[in-house]
Amino acid sequence: MPDLSSSPTYRVGVLGASGYSGRELCALVIGHPQLTLAFATANTQRGTTLRVRAGGVVHDVPLIAPEEADLAAVDLVFAALPHGASAEWVGRVIAAGARVVDLSSDLRPGHGGTTHALPDGVPADAPYGMPELFRAPLHGARTVANPGCYATSVLVALAPLAKAGLIASGGTVSIAAASGVSGAGASPKLEYLFAEVTENYRAYGVGNAHRHLFEMRDTLTKLGADCDLLFTPHLLPVDRGILSTITVPLTRTLTDPLEPFRAMYADEPFVELTNGLPALADVQHRNVVRIGAVTPTGMRHPTLLVFSAIDNLVKGAAGQAVQNANLMLGLPETAGLQR
């Protein structure tokens, strides 16, 4: 374990701290041995106090208006702002001289399907912050595009197969992924009220309509896969977590379903492999992707079932953002994160 007692401390800010990912970020920053929370912003909740728990202690975090944040006085900013509104603030952070991790879809591969131009000074090719796949560009980076939660669950599960050339060319990878309600954000909406969600389970964004598909497709192509994706998200009546069930057509049958994953992830601190089936309870409040794989019987063509579980607010958002920040600042990648 590295000795962090003499290591530098960095000042960071959180834009959009009143959302679920923003709250999680504040808690992680407060509990981080080398980060100090300099400010936390909110729009409608400006002037109020955010209560978060870190290290078993409850902390009250004052929320200020975004315009009051001194961007030039921090080393790094986490932008946990709505899609489409984040890029402008990313530009302001860059102009102020700070590093930035953007949690929206604005800078991700495919830019969430939007066609609007990015503000001046905002890179259109910011490194994609999925360390298990693309770690090298993150070291010392000034700007990082944090992946989407569904994309994290799916891409970490498919990357070993894509890189090994095991996904059948022209085949269809079918993804059924279920997320807790926190994935929909903190803005009040009728369909996410308790009475609408509890004792219920439903699909949404059907017909390949979800924004995370753009970064999934782009990334899989870069990894060498030539396949279609059929992605159907579902809403679970739980607070947090994503479980993805992925059906993959293969070029050949695998004697050991987990062999490609062991080969690629043997030294990854935040990837867990299981001979069983991953469950949400295995990953809640942890910055890990837990993966299992099964060869189904009765199939005419080589097929693999891959199962992937993450906490959508941690490895799917705030935890991965801190993991990226650690790499950007030259800190141990695992600092401040629960494994």
C-alpha positions in Angstrom: 0.0 0.0 0.0 1.6 3.4 -1.0 2.3 5.9 1.8 0.1 8.8 1.1 1.0 10.8 4.2 3.5 13.1 2.4 1.7 13.3 -0.9 0.2 16.6 -2.2 -3.4 17.5 -1.6 -5.5 18.8 -4.5 -8.4 21.2 -4.4 -11.4 20.1 -6.4 -14.9 21.4 -7.1 -18.2 19.7 -8.0 -20.6 21.4 -10.5 -24.1 19.9 -10.1 -23.7 18.6 -6.6 -27.4 18.3 -5.8 -27.9 15.4 -8.3 -27.3 11.8 -7.3 -23.9 11.5 -9.0 -22.9 14.9 -7.6 -23.8 13.9 -4.1 -21.8 10.7 -4.5 -18.9 12.8 -5.8 -19.0 15.1 -2.7 -18.9 12.1 -0.4 -16.0 10.5 -2.3 -14.0 13.7 -2.4 -14.5 14.3 1.3 -13.3 10.8 2.1 -10.4 10.9 -0.3 -6.9 11.1 1.4 -5.6 13.6 -1.2 -8.5 15.6 -2.4 -10.2 18.6 -0.7 -13.7 19.8 -1.6 -13.3 23.5 -2.4 -16.9 24.1 -3.6 -20.1 22.4 -4.6 -22.7 24.1 -6.8 -26.4 23.7 -7.5 -29.0 25.7 -9.4 -32.4 25.4 -7.7 -30.9 24.3 -4.4 -28.3 27.0 -4.2 -28.0 28.4 -0.7 -29.0 25.2 0.9 -26.9 22.5 2.6 -26.2 19.0 1.2 -25.8 16.3 3.8 -23.4 13.5 2.8 -21.8 10.6 4.7 -18.1 9.9 4.3 -15.9 7.6 6.5 -18.9 7.0 8.8 -19.2 10.7 9.5 -22.0 13.0 8.3 -20.8 16.2 6.6 -22.8 19.3 5.7 -21.8 20.7 2.4 -23.0 24.3 1.5 -24.3 24.6 -2.1 -23.5 27.8 -4.0 -24.6 29.0 -7.3 -22.4 27.9 -10.3 -21.5 31.5 -11.0 -20.0 31.9 -7.5 -17.6 29.0 -8.0 -13.9 30.1 -8.2 -12.8 27.8 -11.0 -9.3 29.3 -11.1 -8.7 28.4 -7.4 -9.0 24.6 -7.9 -6.9 21.9 -9.5 -9.7 19.9 -10.9 -13.5 20.1 -11.4 -16.1 17.4 -11.7 -18.9 18.5 -14.0 -22.0 16.5 -13.0 -24.3 18.7 -15.1 -27.2 17.8 -17.4 -26.5 16.5 -20.9 -26.3 19.4 -23.4 -25.6 22.0 -20.6 -22.3 20.6 -19.4 -20.0 21.5 -22.3 -20.3 25.2 -21.7 -19.1 24.8 -18.2 -16.3 22.5 -19.3 -15.1 25.3 -21.5 -15.1 27.7 -18.5 -13.1 25.3 -16.4 -10.6 24.8 -19.2 -10.3 28.6 -19.6 -9.7 28.9 -15.9 -6.7 26.5 -16.1 -8.2 23.6 -14.1 -8.5 20.0 -15.2 -12.1 18.7 -15.7 -13.9 15.3 -15.6 -17.2 15.7 -17.5 -19.9 13.2 -16.4 -22.4 14.2 -19.1 -22.6 12.7 -22.6 -21.4 15.9 -24.2 -17.8 14.9 -24.7 -18.2 11.1 -25.0 -17.6 9.2 -28.2 -20.6 10.0 -30.4 -21.4 12.9 -28.1 -24.7 11.2 -27.0 -26.1 11.5 -30.5 -26.2 15.3 -30.4 -25.1 17.3 -33.5 -24.5 20.7 -31.9 -21.0 22.1 -32.0 -18.9 22.1 -28.8 -17.9 25.5 -27.4 -14.6 27.0 -28.4 -11.7 25.4 -26.5 -13.6 22.2 -25.6 -11.9 19.2 -27.2 -14.1 17.1 -29.4 -11.7 14.1 -28.8 -11.3 14.2 -25.0 -9.9 10.9 -23.7 -12.7 8.4 -22.9 -12.4 7.7 -19.2 -12.6 3.9 -19.0 -9.3 3.0 -17.5 -9.6 -0.7 -17.9 -9.7 -0.2 -21.7 -7.9 3.1 -22.4 -5.7 3.9 -19.4 -2.6 5.5 -21.1 -4.3 8.7 -22.4 -5.7 9.4 -18.9 -2.4 9.9 -17.2 -2.0 13.7 -16.9 -5.0 14.5 -19.1 -6.5 17.9 -18.8 -10.0 16.9 -19.8 -11.7 13.5 -19.6 -15.1 12.3 -20.8 -16.5 10.0 -18.1 -18.5 7.1 -19.5 -22.2 6.4 -19.1 -23.3 3.9 -16.5 -24.9 1.4 -19.0 -21.9 1.8 -21.3 -19.5 1.0 -18.4 -21.4 -2.2 -17.6 -21.6 -3.3 -21.2 -18.2 -2.3 -22.6 -16.1 -3.7 -19.8 -18.1 -7.0 -20.3 -17.6 -7.0 -24.1 -14.1 -5.6 -24.5 -12.2 -8.9 -23.9 -14.3 -10.6 -26.6 -13.9 -7.8 -29.0 -10.2 -7.5 -28.7 -9.7 -11.2 -29.1 -11.8 -11.2 -32.3 -14.4 -13.5 -30.7 -17.5 -11.6 -31.6 -19.0 -13.0 -34.8 -18.7 -10.5 -37.7 -22.1 -9.1 -38.7 -23.7 -10.7 -35.7 -26.1 -9.0 -33.2 -25.1 -8.6 -29.6 -28.3 -8.4 -27.5 -28.2 -6.5 -24.3 -30.9 -6.5 -21.6 -29.8 -4.2 -18.8 -31.8 -3.2 -15.7 -31.0 -0.1 -13.6 -32.0 1.3 -10.3 -34.2 4.4 -10.2 -31.2 6.7 -9.3 -30.0 6.3 -12.8 -32.9 8.5 -14.0 -31.5 11.5 -12.0 -32.9 13.6 -9.2 -35.3 15.8 -11.2 -38.9 14.9 -10.2 -40.8 13.0 -12.9 -44.2 11.3 -12.6 -42.9 7.9 -13.9 -40.2 7.7 -11.2 -42.4 8.4 -8.2 -42.4 5.7 -5.6 -46.0 4.6 -6.3 -45.1 4.2 -10.0 -41.9 2.3 -9.5 -42.5 0.0 -6.6 -43.7 -3.5 -7.3 -43.1 -2.8 -11.0 -40.6 -3.6 -13.7 -40.6 -2.2 -17.2 -38.5 -1.5 -20.3 -37.8 2.0 -21.6 -35.9 3.6 -24.4 -36.8 0.6 -26.6 -35.8 0.3 -30.2 -32.2 1.3 -29.7 -33.2 4.8 -28.6 -30.8 5.2 -25.5 -28.0 7.8 -25.7 -25.4 5.4 -24.3 -25.6 3.4 -27.6 -23.5 6.0 -29.4 -20.5 5.5 -27.1 -21.0 1.7 -27.0 -20.9 1.4 -30.8 -18.0 3.8 -31.3 -15.9 2.1 -28.6 -16.6 -1.5 -29.8 -15.6 -0.4 -33.4 -12.3 0.9 -32.0 -11.8 -2.4 -30.2 -12.2 -4.3 -33.6 -15.7 -5.6 -33.3 -18.0 -5.6 -36.4 -21.5 -6.2 -34.9 -24.9 -4.8 -34.3 -26.0 -3.8 -30.8 -29.6 -4.3 -29.7 -29.9 -2.5 -26.3 -33.0 -2.6 -24.1 -32.8 -0.9 -20.8 -35.2 -1.7 -17.9 -36.2 0.1 -14.7 -35.7 -1.8 -11.5 -37.6 -0.8 -8.3 -34.4 -0.4 -6.4 -32.2 2.6 -5.5 -28.9 1.8 -7.2 -27.2 -0.8 -9.4 -27.2 -2.1 -13.0 -27.3 -5.7 -14.0 -26.6 -6.4 -17.7 -27.4 -9.7 -19.4 -25.5 -9.8 -22.8 -26.0 -12.4 -25.5 -22.9 -12.6 -27.7 -22.6 -14.6 -31.0 -19.1 -16.0 -31.1 -16.6 -17.0 -33.8 -16.0 -20.3 -31.9 -17.2 -22.0 -28.7 -15.1 -21.3 -25.6 -14.0 -24.2 -23.5 -13.6 -21.8 -20.5 -16.2 -19.0 -20.8 -14.1 -16.7 -18.5 -10.7 -17.3 -20.2 -10.8 -14.0 -22.3 -11.7 -12.0 -19.2 -8.9 -13.6 -17.1 -6.4 -12.8 -19.8 -7.4 -9.1 -20.1 -8.3 -8.3 -16.5 -5.9 -10.3 -14.4 -4.3 -7.1 -12.9 -7.3 -4.8 -12.9 -8.1 -3.6 -9.4 -11.8 -2.8 -10.2 -12.8 -5.8 -12.2 -14.0 -9.0 -10.4 -14.7 -12.3 -12.1 -17.0 -14.9 -10.7 -17.7 -18.5 -11.6 -21.3 -17.8 -10.5 -23.7 -15.0 -11.4 -23.0 -11.4 -10.3 -25.8 -9.6 -8.4 -26.5 -6.0 -7.4 -25.8 -6.8 -3.7 -22.2 -7.8 -4.7 -21.4 -4.3 -6.0 -23.4 -1.7 -4.2 -21.3 1.2 -2.9 -18.2 -0.3 -4.6 -16.2 0.9 -7.6 -16.1 -2.5 -9.3 -17.5 -4.3 -12.4 -18.4 -7.9 -11.5 -18.5 -10.3 -14.4 -19.7 -13.8 -15.0 -20.1 -15.8 -18.2 -22.0 -19.0 -19.2 -22.1 -21.0 -22.4 -25.8 -21.7 -23.0 -26.9 -25.1 -24.2 -29.1 -25.9 -27.2 -27.7 -23.3 -29.5 -26.9 -24.0 -33.2 -24.2 -21.4 -33.3 -21.4 -20.5 -30.8 -22.9 -18.2 -28.2 -21.9 -16.7 -24.8 -24.0 -15.2 -22.1 -22.1 -12.5 -20.2 -23.4 -11.0 -17.0 -22.2 -7.7 -15.6 -23.1 -5.9 -12.4 -22.1 -2.4 -11.3 -23.2 0.3 -8.9 -24.5 2.9 -11.4 -23.6 5.8 -9.0 -20.1 4.6 -8.2 -18.4 2.7 -11.0 -21.1 3.9 -13.4 -20.5 7.6 -12.5 -18.8 9.2 -9.5 -16.4 6.4 -8.5 -15.1 6.1 -12.1 -14.8 9.9 -12.2 -12.6 9.8 -9.1 -10.6 6.9 -10.6 -10.0 9.1 -13.7 -9.1 12.1 -11.5 -6.5 10.0 -9.7 -4.9 9.1 -13.0 -5.1 12.7 -14.2 -3.4 14.0 -11.1 -0.8 11.3 -10.8 -2.3 9.7 -7.7 -2.7 6.0 -7.0 -5.6 4.8 -9.2 -7.4 3.2 -6.2 -7.0 6.1 -3.8 -10.3 7.0 -2.1 -12.3 4.2 -3.7 -13.9 1.1 -2.2 -13.1 -2.2 -3.9 
